[in-house]
């Protein structure tokens, strides 16, 4: 539990994008059709990701995955991204 508290105190740098840019970014990443058609899933919880609940894009190897906007999923995605950097 102590480690979790320590992680919550650390500063995390995130690249943010506006709602207006979301569709353009999804198109550029080749994810637009999956998100629009309801085929995109959150890599963390497995729930459906739409443009209304898209929280993040997560690069895993050569693939880009979607993450929903649930705070627990976003937090776990941050941890994964941090571990992949090291």
Protein Blocks (a to p, Z undefined) as FASTA:
>chain_A
ZZmmmmmmpccddddddfklmmmmmmmnopmmmmmnopaccfklopacdfklcfbdcdeh
jbccdddfbfklmmmmmmmmmmmmZZ
